[in-house]
């Protein structure tokens, strides 16, 4: 993979974007490749171990969501994954069904579109649990940059050149940016934190992220 290579994937075809790859190119050593293979293996194993616990929680909150507000308990949303490939992320619905009747909107702190149960599942990150199926499918990893929607990815890349550097690794359910700022950080701050993760990827950093994720789930830090 060379720097400035144009990817033949959805985001790059749709928005005519090219990607520079200074971080991942530096890591194309044998050890780095082994890390990526082992990480993918662990993603599958840990997701399979987590699903028996996660599925009953998902079902319970899916029922509560349906009881609180009309509409589906789950929603699929297009996101940008590895090398600009689009995929459908699955989440428990935390907003009203007409949350984007006026077009796509960036979520804000104390967002009025969030339901009561939605506020709880966002704070505890329960709304993200269905994404274990995205991990098994290979669209996501347990740990990595948070996948954004295509229009926001293109917009932020225009405003913050290099924002698509985040697409050099598989996106994650949790990550360095999520546990060090959560939903409240700016796109520029998110980029810098994700660049740090990409440059320093290791099992020790992944373990640190997992421990910090547990703390975030218990305290609700960074939710909006």
N, C-alpha and C positions, 0 to 999 in steps of 0.2 A: 504494500500500500504506500504510494508516494504522496508527498505533500502536494496540496492544491489539486488533487485528483477529483474530477467530477464524478459523483456517484450516480449510477443508473437506477435510482430509486425514487419513490414518490415525491418526497419533498424537493429534491434537487431537480426533478423533471418539471414539477409544477411551478416552482419559483425561480428556476434557473440559478440555483445557488451552488457554489463550489466550497469545498471544505479543505482547510489547512490542518495538517495532523502533526504538530510538533510534539505533542505529549505522548501519543501512542507509538509513534515511530521510535522514540527514544527507548521504548520498553520492549521492542521486538527482539528480546533475548530468549534463550532456551528456558530460563527460569520463569520469565514472564508468560511465555506460552503455556508452560506447565500449570502456572497459577490459574490462567483462564480456563483450561480444561478441567482442573480440579474444582474450580469455583462452580462451573456448570454442573458437574456431578453432584456437588453439595447442594446446589439449588434444587435439583430434582429430589434428592434423598430427603432433605429437610422439609420440602413442600409436602411430600407424601406423608411424612411423620406428623406434620402440623394439621393436615386436612381433617383427620378424624376428630380433632378437638375443635377446629375452626367451623366445620360444617354445621354442627348443632347451634353454635353461636350465630352463624349467618342466617339459619332458618328462623331462629327466635326473633332476631331483629327485622328480618324480612316481614314477618307477621305483624310486628309492632308498627312498622312503617306503613303497611297497608291499612292498619286500623286507624292510624293518626290522620293520614291524608289520602285522598283518592289517587290512583295511578299505580304504575308498576313499582315493585320493591327494588328492582335492579335497573341499572341503565348502562348502556354501552356508549362509549365516546371515542372518537378517533384521536389517536395520539401519534407522535413521531418517535420511532424506535431507532435501533442500531442502523447507522449509515443512512438515515432518512426514510426508512421503510415505515409505512403507515400500518397501524394495527388497532384493534378495538379493545380498549381497556374496560374491564367490568368492575363496577362498584355498587355498593348498596346506596340507594338514593338518599341523599341528605338534604335536598332542597325541594321546593314545590315543583310540580310538574311543568309549570309555565315559567320557570326561572329565567329562561332565555327567550322570552317572547319578543323582546326588543333587540335580539341578536346576541352573539357571544360576548360575555362579560368576564373580566378578571375578578376572581373572588376577593373580597375585602374583609377586614376585621369587623366582627359583629354584623356580618352580611344579613340583611333582613329576609333574604330568600331562603335561609336555612331554617328548617323545621326544628321543633323541640327535640325530637329524638335524633334528628340530624346533627344538632349541636353536640349531643353526647357522643355519637359514633365518630364524629370528626375529631373531637378531643382525645378520644381513646384509640383512634385509628381503626376502629372496627369496620368502618366503611371500606377499608382497603383489603380486608381479608379475602374477598372473592378473587383478588388478583393473584392468589396462589395458583389459580388455573392458568393465568397468563404466564406465570413462571414455568409451569410444566410444559406449556406449549412452546416456550422458547422466545416469546416476545419480550419478556422481562427477566430480570434477575431479582433475587431477594434484596441485593444491595447495589445501588448505582444512582445516577442522576435521575431526578423525577421527570418522567416523560411529559412534554407539553403538547398542546394542540397545534396543528399545522399553521394556522393563521398567526398564533402568538409566537411560534418559533421563528417564522419569517419576519414578523414585525420586530421582535427583539433583536434579531440578527442585523436588521437595518439600523436600529438605534444603537446597538452594542456590537460592533464588528467582532466576530469570533464566538458569538453565542452558540453557534452550531458545533463548536468544539466538543460540546457535551454529547454529541451523537457518535463519538468515537468508541463508546462502550455501551453495552446493553443497559437500558434504563432499569431502575430498581423500585421496589415497594418502599424501601427506606434508603437513606444515604447520608453522606456527610453534610450536605446542605440542609436536609430535612431535620437532622438532630441538632444543628447549630443555628437554627433560625426559623425552621418550620415554614408555615405559610406566610409569615409576616415580612420576610426579607424581599428586597428588590431583585429584579432579574439580574442586575449587575452583580449584586452580592452573591446570588445563586451561582452565577457563572464562575466567580472566583473560587467559591467553595468546591464546586464540581471539578474545576481544573485541578485543585489541590488533590482531590481524591484520585483523579485519573493519573496524575503524576506520581502519586505515592501508593497506588493500589498494593495491598498486601493482606494476608490473613490476619495479621495483628490489627491493622486498621479496620478491617471488616468486623473483628471481634469487638473493638471499641465502639463501632457504630451500633452493633446489636445491643450492647449494654446500655448505651445512651438511648436507644429506641425504647427499651423496656422502661426506662425512667420517664421518657416523654409520654408513653402510653398510660403510665400510672398517674402522672401529674397533669397531663393535658397541655403541657407547654407548647407554644407555637401554633395552637389551633386558631382557626378563624371561622 
